[in-house]
Amino acid sequence: MKKLLLVSTITALTMTSIVSAPKAQANNVAQSLCEYVAADDKKRMRTFLKTNKIKIRSVFNGIECNGKNLLVFASERGSVETGSLIVSKLPKKIVSDNLADIQNGAQPLIDAANERVSS
């Protein structure tokens, strides 16, 4: 009886930790990327992406910083380095869809986006 109770308790605890871990990790990824964009820290952002084996194009649609996607957030914050990295890693169609939203941001980022769309 004690053995059965012990096994069921361990199983329950294991299942609970497995189920809650991905959501916590996803929140940490989003928060970290938003912080790197806000600080315009391209080097740390690249290192974080490589370490966690994440591609910007695969997480772009799922991450919002202050209610905006990464590219618009970078534009509003004037984060030219990280914004240019994002532009270079995204498909042209996504950059072109967001071109109107970043027109009020930093001019070098707008130029990089226009160059990416026209090439």
Summary of the structure (lengths in Angstrom):
residues: 119
radius of gyration: 19.4
end to end distance: 70.0
largest distance: 70.8
contacts: 338
relative contact order: 0.12
helix: 77%
strand: 2%
